[in-house]
């Protein structure tokens, strides 16, 4: 009896150790008898407003069904525009049919599945489909692409009628995706900062401060006192609260976080003169100073300040 139980345990162990990369395929038939789009590769999901003509999302997919894509007759993409900038009116529209792929455009992939490689979603094509021009699109607006698979028997599958497992990361489902409009930003680096009128002494200090990008277009300074904490509280002291932030939206910078981790509110007044970013700061704890952050190499700062 012990030998039989051991044999059963070994079989169960071997089954449980199946290749995880085959999981989505091997278990697909237990999740339903339909079809889904599996993402193979992609570039950044982003519409660069500095280069709309060159903005191009490219991705490759496998078409998965019980016959490795052989039951699918069409892959269709619908397009919707979500206008999140009220200053230029509401340009939201869609859904509109954007692209369709028939069986003649499906490839036989090395994986054994049908698929499509290097699908190109150009910003200019999306604008044309939606009847928009470049001026209609602002940072934060979103192009929403919804994919649908039609089977030979007429059934249609998309994100809405697929399981959470298929739409989740395990299956790498790629029925629907969002392309957000914005501008690349790269202010990260180390800069010289000069601070005067320090509250504790009235004196001055010069230090190095880092600008750190915490998410796309959102930044923090490594020391929001720009050396003043070190002068007042001792070497190594910095105001490194990451609740204080500034944002860069298409080369227009504004402060976006004003309450530090201690609950004190900060106020900033700033101006740009060539390579000098002048920042006067104060907080409700009574700390204050006048700082200048100097761009490297004498180059002008590559942004303006929001009103």
Secondary structure as a PSIPRED ss2 file (coil, helix, strand):
# PSIPRED VFORMAT (PSIPRED V4.0)

   1 X C   1.000  0.000  0.000
   2 X H   0.000  1.000  0.000
   3 X H   0.000  1.000  0.000
   4 X H   0.000  1.000  0.000
   5 X H   0.000  1.000  0.000
   6 X H   0.000  1.000  0.000
   7 X H   0.000  1.000  0.000
   8 X H   0.000  1.000  0.000
   9 X H   0.000  1.000  0.000
  10 X H   0.000  1.000  0.000
  11 X H   0.000  1.000  0.000
  12 X H   0.000  1.000  0.000
  13 X H   0.000  1.000  0.000
  14 X H   0.000  1.000  0.000
  15 X H   0.000  1.000  0.000
  16 X H   0.000  1.000  0.000
  17 X C   1.000  0.000  0.000
  18 X C   1.000  0.000  0.000
  19 X C   1.000  0.000  0.000
  20 X H   0.000  1.000  0.000
  21 X H   0.000  1.000  0.000
  22 X H   0.000  1.000  0.000
  23 X H   0.000  1.000  0.000
  24 X H   0.000  1.000  0.000
  25 X H   0.000  1.000  0.000
  26 X H   0.000  1.000  0.000
  27 X C   1.000  0.000  0.000
  28 X H   0.000  1.000  0.000
  29 X H   0.000  1.000  0.000
  30 X H   0.000  1.000  0.000
  31 X H   0.000  1.000  0.000
  32 X C   1.000  0.000  0.000
  33 X C   1.000  0.000  0.000
  34 X C   1.000  0.000  0.000
  35 X C   1.000  0.000  0.000
  36 X E   0.000  0.000  1.000
  37 X E   0.000  0.000  1.000
  38 X E   0.000  0.000  1.000
  39 X E   0.000  0.000  1.000
  40 X E   0.000  0.000  1.000
  41 X E   0.000  0.000  1.000
  42 X E   0.000  0.000  1.000
  43 X C   1.000  0.000  0.000
  44 X C   1.000  0.000  0.000
  45 X C   1.000  0.000  0.000
  46 X E   0.000  0.000  1.000
  47 X E   0.000  0.000  1.000
  48 X E   0.000  0.000  1.000
  49 X C   1.000  0.000  0.000
  50 X C   1.000  0.000  0.000
  51 X C   1.000  0.000  0.000
  52 X H   0.000  1.000  0.000
  53 X H   0.000  1.000  0.000
  54 X H   0.000  1.000  0.000
  55 X C   1.000  0.000  0.000
  56 X E   0.000  0.000  1.000
  57 X E   0.000  0.000  1.000
  58 X E   0.000  0.000  1.000
  59 X E   0.000  0.000  1.000
  60 X E   0.000  0.000  1.000
  61 X E   0.000  0.000  1.000
  62 X E   0.000  0.000  1.000
  63 X E   0.000  0.000  1.000
  64 X E   0.000  0.000  1.000
  65 X C   1.000  0.000  0.000
  66 X C   1.000  0.000  0.000
  67 X C   1.000  0.000  0.000
  68 X C   1.000  0.000  0.000
  69 X C   1.000  0.000  0.000
  70 X C   1.000  0.000  0.000
  71 X C   1.000  0.000  0.000
  72 X E   0.000  0.000  1.000
  73 X E   0.000  0.000  1.000
  74 X E   0.000  0.000  1.000
  75 X E   0.000  0.000  1.000
  76 X E   0.000  0.000  1.000
  77 X E   0.000  0.000  1.000
  78 X E   0.000  0.000  1.000
  79 X E   0.000  0.000  1.000
  80 X E   0.000  0.000  1.000
  81 X E   0.000  0.000  1.000
  82 X E   0.000  0.000  1.000
  83 X C   1.000  0.000  0.000
  84 X C   1.000  0.000  0.000
  85 X C   1.000  0.000  0.000
  86 X H   0.000  1.000  0.000
  87 X H   0.000  1.000  0.000
  88 X H   0.000  1.000  0.000
  89 X C   1.000  0.000  0.000
  90 X C   1.000  0.000  0.000
  91 X C   1.000  0.000  0.000
  92 X C   1.000  0.000  0.000
  93 X E   0.000  0.000  1.000
  94 X E   0.000  0.000  1.000
  95 X E   0.000  0.000  1.000
  96 X E   0.000  0.000  1.000
  97 X E   0.000  0.000  1.000
  98 X E   0.000  0.000  1.000
  99 X E   0.000  0.000  1.000
 100 X E   0.000  0.000  1.000
 101 X E   0.000  0.000  1.000
 102 X E   0.000  0.000  1.000
 103 X H   0.000  1.000  0.000
 104 X H   0.000  1.000  0.000
 105 X H   0.000  1.000  0.000
 106 X C   1.000  0.000  0.000
 107 X E   0.000  0.000  1.000
 108 X E   0.000  0.000  1.000
 109 X C   1.000  0.000  0.000
 110 X C   1.000  0.000  0.000
 111 X C   1.000  0.000  0.000
 112 X C   1.000  0.000  0.000
 113 X C   1.000  0.000  0.000
 114 X E   0.000  0.000  1.000
 115 X E   0.000  0.000  1.000
 116 X E   0.000  0.000  1.000
 117 X E   0.000  0.000  1.000
 118 X E   0.000  0.000  1.000
 119 X E   0.000  0.000  1.000
 120 X E   0.000  0.000  1.000
 121 X E   0.000  0.000  1.000
 122 X E   0.000  0.000  1.000
 123 X H   0.000  1.000  0.000
 124 X H   0.000  1.000  0.000
 125 X H   0.000  1.000  0.000
 126 X H   0.000  1.000  0.000
 127 X H   0.000  1.000  0.000
 128 X H   0.000  1.000  0.000
 129 X H   0.000  1.000  0.000
 130 X H   0.000  1.000  0.000
 131 X C   1.000  0.000  0.000
 132 X C   1.000  0.000  0.000
 133 X C   1.000  0.000  0.000
 134 X H   0.000  1.000  0.000
 135 X H   0.000  1.000  0.000
 136 X H   0.000  1.000  0.000
 137 X C   1.000  0.000  0.000
 138 X C   1.000  0.000  0.000
 139 X C   1.000  0.000  0.000
 140 X C   1.000  0.000  0.000
 141 X C   1.000  0.000  0.000
 142 X E   0.000  0.000  1.000
 143 X E   0.000  0.000  1.000
 144 X E   0.000  0.000  1.000
 145 X E   0.000  0.000  1.000
 146 X E   0.000  0.000  1.000
 147 X E   0.000  0.000  1.000
 148 X E   0.000  0.000  1.000
 149 X E   0.000  0.000  1.000
 150 X E   0.000  0.000  1.000
 151 X E   0.000  0.000  1.000
 152 X C   1.000  0.000  0.000
 153 X C   1.000  0.000  0.000
 154 X C   1.000  0.000  0.000
 155 X C   1.000  0.000  0.000
 156 X E   0.000  0.000  1.000
 157 X E   0.000  0.000  1.000
 158 X C   1.000  0.000  0.000
 159 X C   1.000  0.000  0.000
 160 X C   1.000  0.000  0.000
 161 X C   1.000  0.000  0.000
 162 X C   1.000  0.000  0.000
 163 X C   1.000  0.000  0.000
 164 X H   0.000  1.000  0.000
 165 X H   0.000  1.000  0.000
 166 X H   0.000  1.000  0.000
 167 X H   0.000  1.000  0.000
 168 X C   1.000  0.000  0.000
 169 X C   1.000  0.000  0.000
 170 X C   1.000  0.000  0.000
 171 X C   1.000  0.000  0.000
 172 X C   1.000  0.000  0.000
 173 X E   0.000  0.000  1.000
 174 X C   1.000  0.000  0.000
 175 X C   1.000  0.000  0.000
 176 X E   0.000  0.000  1.000
 177 X E   0.000  0.000  1.000
 178 X E   0.000  0.000  1.000
 179 X E   0.000  0.000  1.000
 180 X E   0.000  0.000  1.000
 181 X E   0.000  0.000  1.000
 182 X E   0.000  0.000  1.000
 183 X C   1.000  0.000  0.000
 184 X C   1.000  0.000  0.000
 185 X C   1.000  0.000  0.000
 186 X C   1.000  0.000  0.000
 187 X C   1.000  0.000  0.000
 188 X C   1.000  0.000  0.000
 189 X E   0.000  0.000  1.000
 190 X E   0.000  0.000  1.000
 191 X E   0.000  0.000  1.000
 192 X E   0.000  0.000  1.000
 193 X E   0.000  0.000  1.000
 194 X E   0.000  0.000  1.000
 195 X E   0.000  0.000  1.000
 196 X E   0.000  0.000  1.000
 197 X C   1.000  0.000  0.000
 198 X C   1.000  0.000  0.000
 199 X C   1.000  0.000  0.000
 200 X C   1.000  0.000  0.000
 201 X C   1.000  0.000  0.000
 202 X C   1.000  0.000  0.000
 203 X C   1.000  0.000  0.000
 204 X C   1.000  0.000  0.000
 205 X E   0.000  0.000  1.000
 206 X E   0.000  0.000  1.000
 207 X E   0.000  0.000  1.000
 208 X E   0.000  0.000  1.000
 209 X E   0.000  0.000  1.000
 210 X E   0.000  0.000  1.000
 211 X E   0.000  0.000  1.000
 212 X E   0.000  0.000  1.000
 213 X E   0.000  0.000  1.000
 214 X E   0.000  0.000  1.000
 215 X E   0.000  0.000  1.000
 216 X C   1.000  0.000  0.000
 217 X C   1.000  0.000  0.000
 218 X E   0.000  0.000  1.000
 219 X E   0.000  0.000  1.000
 220 X E   0.000  0.000  1.000
 221 X E   0.000  0.000  1.000
 222 X C   1.000  0.000  0.000
 223 X C   1.000  0.000  0.000
 224 X C   1.000  0.000  0.000
 225 X C   1.000  0.000  0.000
 226 X C   1.000  0.000  0.000
 227 X C   1.000  0.000  0.000
 228 X H   0.000  1.000  0.000
 229 X H   0.000  1.000  0.000
 230 X H   0.000  1.000  0.000
 231 X H   0.000  1.000  0.000
 232 X H   0.000  1.000  0.000
 233 X H   0.000  1.000  0.000
 234 X C   1.000  0.000  0.000
 235 X C   1.000  0.000  0.000
 236 X C   1.000  0.000  0.000
 237 X C   1.000  0.000  0.000
 238 X C   1.000  0.000  0.000
 239 X C   1.000  0.000  0.000
 240 X C   1.000  0.000  0.000
 241 X C   1.000  0.000  0.000
 242 X C   1.000  0.000  0.000
 243 X C   1.000  0.000  0.000
 244 X C   1.000  0.000  0.000
 245 X C   1.000  0.000  0.000
 246 X E   0.000  0.000  1.000
 247 X E   0.000  0.000  1.000
 248 X E   0.000  0.000  1.000
 249 X C   1.000  0.000  0.000
 250 X C   1.000  0.000  0.000
 251 X C   1.000  0.000  0.000
 252 X E   0.000  0.000  1.000
 253 X E   0.000  0.000  1.000
 254 X E   0.000  0.000  1.000
 255 X E   0.000  0.000  1.000
 256 X C   1.000  0.000  0.000
 257 X C   1.000  0.000  0.000
 258 X C   1.000  0.000  0.000
 259 X E   0.000  0.000  1.000
 260 X C   1.000  0.000  0.000
 261 X C   1.000  0.000  0.000
 262 X C   1.000  0.000  0.000
 263 X C   1.000  0.000  0.000
 264 X C   1.000  0.000  0.000
 265 X E   0.000  0.000  1.000
 266 X E   0.000  0.000  1.000
 267 X E   0.000  0.000  1.000
 268 X E   0.000  0.000  1.000
 269 X E   0.000  0.000  1.000
 270 X E   0.000  0.000  1.000
 271 X E   0.000  0.000  1.000
 272 X E   0.000  0.000  1.000
 273 X E   0.000  0.000  1.000
 274 X C   1.000  0.000  0.000
 275 X C   1.000  0.000  0.000
 276 X E   0.000  0.000  1.000
 277 X E   0.000  0.000  1.000
 278 X E   0.000  0.000  1.000
 279 X E   0.000  0.000  1.000
 280 X E   0.000  0.000  1.000
 281 X E   0.000  0.000  1.000
 282 X E   0.000  0.000  1.000
 283 X E   0.000  0.000  1.000
 284 X C   1.000  0.000  0.000
 285 X C   1.000  0.000  0.000
 286 X C   1.000  0.000  0.000
 287 X C   1.000  0.000  0.000
 288 X E   0.000  0.000  1.000
 289 X E   0.000  0.000  1.000
 290 X E   0.000  0.000  1.000
 291 X E   0.000  0.000  1.000
 292 X E   0.000  0.000  1.000
 293 X E   0.000  0.000  1.000
 294 X E   0.000  0.000  1.000
 295 X C   1.000  0.000  0.000
 296 X H   0.000  1.000  0.000
 297 X H   0.000  1.000  0.000
 298 X H   0.000  1.000  0.000
 299 X C   1.000  0.000  0.000
 300 X C   1.000  0.000  0.000
 301 X C   1.000  0.000  0.000
 302 X C   1.000  0.000  0.000
 303 X C   1.000  0.000  0.000
 304 X E   0.000  0.000  1.000
 305 X E   0.000  0.000  1.000
 306 X C   1.000  0.000  0.000
 307 X C   1.000  0.000  0.000
